[in-house]
């Protein structure tokens, strides 16, 4: 069964709770963009990313079957909401001296400062020397509940968390190719280790659809694995493309979208193609998220991923 609460943290079934912003809305009717490309909103090309049903949350066999079929598990309310929001506040408070956030506002909200106020060199120092290797980020990524879930799901007590853990903020109104996460699958970056790697994407704050959440190309992990096995994969490069509409046509598949709330967890296959939408938040809030990777410690480990993330690490 699903692990019991760790250190007093409760398990949520994903039901909306009082005071929680419910971002798990139906497929939107407005314009959706990624790196400036407009997604096709037809039912053939766009669908809703569905959460794991409450009755399956504690059923290991059902979860593994769903993961194999869908390539992902959407687990609303996995973390305590306040735990996530405390880290969001820490993140933006730490980076505030760089001019990232609007002066005089609550750092926990992550409201972007006007353009032209950011000191990029100061930001890099604070991010890569203070925040990424800091104890608060380590504690979040080694959260006992997250660790126990992956031990349970992967079927091993000997678990390895890759030290290279990526955390991203994306500002509102930032547009053009290279802003939103381009379409890719994670195993491209991890060629020197095991294929049995599971990625976790954690929204660090509420991420409604207009704030640029992750999106998944439905069923693409099956096609990618088949193409890799046959040696016919057209684009083995790290970034497949920024053109999400064209990729959906190529794979004859839908992009699956939803909004996320602080405390939610996405677990996905290293083979599934995913990307993110543009942040067009009218309130001017940053999207903040982190993605980390677990695998059985007894399987080959990609040595390039065993140092803290840095923008100059070449990966």
C-alpha positions in Angstrom: 0.0 0.0 0.0 1.0 3.7 -0.3 3.3 4.7 2.5 1.8 6.0 5.7 2.3 9.7 6.6 5.9 10.5 7.5 6.7 12.8 10.3 3.1 13.8 10.8 2.5 14.8 7.1 -0.9 13.8 5.9 -1.8 12.0 2.7 -4.2 13.9 0.5 -6.5 12.3 -2.0 -6.5 15.4 -4.2 -9.8 16.8 -3.0 -10.0 20.6 -2.8 -9.5 21.8 0.7 -10.6 25.1 2.2 -8.3 27.9 1.2 -6.6 26.0 -1.6 -6.6 27.4 -5.0 -8.1 24.7 -7.2 -6.1 24.8 -10.5 -7.2 21.4 -11.8 -9.6 22.9 -14.2 -11.1 21.5 -17.5 -9.2 22.1 -20.7 -9.2 25.9 -21.3 -11.0 27.6 -24.2 -8.5 30.4 -24.6 -5.2 30.6 -26.5 -2.4 28.4 -25.2 1.2 29.2 -26.2 4.5 27.6 -25.8 7.6 29.5 -26.9 5.2 31.7 -28.9 3.6 28.8 -30.8 -0.2 28.5 -30.4 -1.4 25.1 -29.5 -4.2 23.5 -31.5 -7.2 23.4 -29.2 -9.1 20.8 -31.1 -10.1 17.6 -29.3 -7.6 15.7 -31.5 -4.6 17.7 -30.2 -5.5 18.9 -26.7 -6.8 17.0 -23.7 -6.9 17.3 -19.9 -4.2 15.7 -17.8 -6.1 13.6 -15.3 -5.0 12.8 -11.7 -4.6 9.3 -10.3 -8.0 8.3 -8.8 -8.0 8.3 -5.0 -8.8 4.5 -5.0 -5.5 3.8 -6.8 -3.2 6.0 -4.7 -2.4 3.1 -2.3 -2.4 0.3 -4.9 1.1 -0.4 -6.1 0.1 -2.7 -8.9 -2.4 -0.2 -10.2 0.1 2.7 -10.1 2.7 0.7 -11.9 0.2 -0.3 -14.6 -1.0 3.3 -15.0 2.6 4.5 -15.2 3.4 2.0 -17.9 0.3 2.9 -19.8 0.3 6.7 -19.5 4.0 7.4 -18.8 3.1 9.7 -15.8 1.3 9.9 -12.5 -0.4 13.1 -11.4 -0.6 13.0 -7.6 -2.5 16.1 -6.3 -1.9 17.1 -2.7 1.1 14.8 -2.3 3.0 17.3 -0.1 1.7 19.5 2.7 0.9 22.8 1.0 2.5 25.0 3.6 5.8 23.1 3.3 6.0 24.0 -0.4 4.9 27.6 0.1 7.6 28.1 2.8 10.2 27.0 0.3 8.8 29.3 -2.3 9.2 32.2 0.1 12.7 31.1 0.9 13.6 31.0 -2.8 12.4 34.4 -3.7 13.7 36.0 -0.4 17.1 34.6 -1.2 17.1 35.9 -4.7 15.5 39.3 -3.9 18.8 41.2 -3.6 19.4 40.5 -7.4 16.3 42.6 -8.2 14.3 39.6 -9.3 11.1 40.4 -7.4 9.2 43.6 -7.1 10.4 45.6 -4.1 7.9 46.0 -1.2 6.0 42.8 -2.1 5.7 39.6 -0.2 8.6 37.4 -1.4 6.4 34.3 -1.0 4.2 35.5 -3.8 7.0 35.8 -6.3 5.9 38.9 -8.1 8.2 39.8 -10.9 10.1 43.2 -10.8 9.8 45.6 -13.7 12.1 44.8 -16.6 15.6 46.3 -16.4 16.0 46.0 -12.6 17.7 42.5 -12.6 21.4 42.1 -11.9 22.1 38.8 -13.7 25.5 38.2 -12.2 24.2 38.7 -8.7 21.3 36.3 -9.5 23.7 33.6 -10.7 25.8 33.9 -7.5 22.8 33.7 -5.2 21.2 30.8 -7.2 24.2 28.6 -7.8 26.3 29.3 -4.7 23.7 29.8 -2.1 20.3 28.4 -3.0 21.0 25.2 -5.0 23.5 23.7 -2.6 21.7 25.1 0.4 20.1 23.0 3.2 16.5 24.2 2.5 16.6 22.9 -1.1 18.3 19.7 0.0 15.6 19.1 2.6 12.8 19.7 0.1 14.3 17.2 -2.4 15.0 14.6 0.3 11.5 15.0 1.8 10.8 11.8 3.7 7.5 11.3 2.0 9.0 11.7 -1.4 11.9 9.3 -0.6 9.5 6.7 0.8 7.2 6.9 -2.2 10.0 6.2 -4.6 11.4 3.3 -2.5 7.9 1.9 -2.6 7.2 2.6 -6.3 10.6 1.4 -7.5 10.6 -1.6 -5.2 14.0 -1.0 -3.5 15.2 0.4 -0.2 18.6 1.2 -1.9 17.5 4.4 -3.7 19.6 7.0 -5.4 18.6 10.7 -5.9 20.7 12.4 -8.6 22.6 15.3 -7.1 22.0 17.5 -10.1 18.5 18.9 -9.3 17.1 21.7 -11.4 15.0 24.5 -10.1 13.5 27.1 -12.5 11.6 30.3 -12.3 9.8 31.6 -15.4 8.6 35.2 -15.4 5.3 36.5 -16.9 5.4 37.9 -20.3 8.7 36.2 -21.2 8.2 34.9 -24.7 10.0 33.5 -27.7 11.9 30.3 -28.3 14.1 29.3 -25.3 11.8 30.8 -22.7 9.4 27.9 -22.0 10.8 24.4 -21.7 11.0 23.0 -25.2 9.7 19.5 -26.0 12.1 16.8 -24.9 12.3 13.5 -23.0 14.6 13.2 -20.0 16.6 10.0 -20.9 18.4 12.1 -23.6 20.3 13.8 -20.8 21.1 10.5 -18.9 22.6 8.2 -21.5 25.4 7.1 -19.3 23.3 5.4 -16.7 20.2 3.2 -16.1 17.1 3.5 -18.2 15.1 2.9 -15.0 15.1 6.6 -14.0 11.9 8.2 -12.7 11.5 12.0 -12.9 9.6 14.1 -10.4 8.3 17.6 -11.3 7.2 19.6 -8.3 5.4 22.9 -8.7 6.6 25.3 -6.0 3.5 27.3 -5.7 0.2 27.3 -7.6 0.6 27.0 -11.3 -2.7 27.6 -13.1 -2.7 27.0 -16.8 -1.9 30.6 -17.6 1.3 30.5 -15.5 3.1 28.0 -17.7 2.7 24.5 -16.3 4.3 21.3 -17.7 2.4 19.6 -20.5 2.7 16.0 -21.8 2.4 14.5 -25.3 0.0 11.7 -24.8 1.4 8.2 -25.2 4.7 9.5 -26.6 6.8 7.3 -24.3 5.6 4.2 -26.3 6.7 5.7 -29.6 10.0 7.0 -28.3 10.9 3.6 -26.9 10.0 1.9 -30.1 11.9 4.4 -32.2 15.0 4.1 -29.9 14.9 0.3 -30.2 14.6 0.5 -34.0 17.2 3.3 -34.3 14.7 5.5 -36.2 14.4 8.4 -33.7 14.7 11.5 -35.9 15.9 13.9 -33.2 18.2 12.4 -30.6 19.3 15.9 -29.5 18.5 17.2 -26.0 15.7 19.5 -27.2 13.4 18.0 -29.8 11.6 21.2 -30.9 9.9 24.3 -29.6 7.1 23.8 -32.1 4.6 21.9 -30.0 1.7 22.0 -32.5 3.9 20.4 -35.2 5.1 17.7 -32.9 1.5 16.8 -32.0 0.8 16.4 -35.7 3.9 14.3 -36.2 3.0 11.9 -33.4 -0.8 12.2 -34.1 -1.2 12.8 -30.4 -2.7 15.3 -27.9 -0.9 17.6 -25.5 -2.3 17.0 -22.0 -2.7 20.1 -19.8 -3.9 21.0 -16.4 -3.3 23.5 -13.6 -1.4 22.6 -10.5 -1.5 23.6 -6.9 1.2 23.9 -4.3 1.7 20.4 -2.9 1.0 18.5 -6.1 3.5 16.1 -7.6 4.1 14.8 -11.1 6.0 11.6 -11.6 6.9 10.8 -15.2 8.8 8.3 -17.3 12.2 9.2 -18.7 10.8 8.5 -22.2 7.7 10.7 -22.3 7.9 13.9 -24.3 7.0 17.0 -22.3 7.3 20.7 -22.4 5.9 23.8 -20.7 3.4 26.5 -21.7 4.3 30.2 -21.7 3.7 32.1 -18.5 1.1 34.7 -19.3 -0.1 35.3 -15.7 -2.0 38.6 -15.5 -1.0 39.1 -11.9 2.7 39.1 -12.7 3.7 36.0 -10.7 6.7 33.8 -11.4 6.2 30.1 -12.1 8.6 28.2 -9.9 9.2 24.5 -10.1 11.9 21.9 -9.6 12.6 18.6 -11.3 14.6 15.8 -9.7 15.3 12.2 -10.6 15.4 8.9 -8.6 16.6 5.4 -9.6 17.6 2.2 -7.9 21.1 2.7 -6.5 22.3 -0.7 -7.7 21.8 0.1 -11.4 24.3 2.2 -13.5 24.4 5.8 -12.5 25.3 8.7 -14.9 28.3 10.3 -13.2 27.7 13.6 -15.0 24.6 14.1 -12.7 26.4 13.8 -9.4 27.3 17.4 -8.9 25.1 20.3 -8.0 23.3 21.9 -11.0 25.0 24.9 -12.5 24.3 26.8 -15.7 27.9 26.1 -16.8 27.9 22.4 -16.3 27.4 21.7 -20.0 24.4 19.4 -19.6 
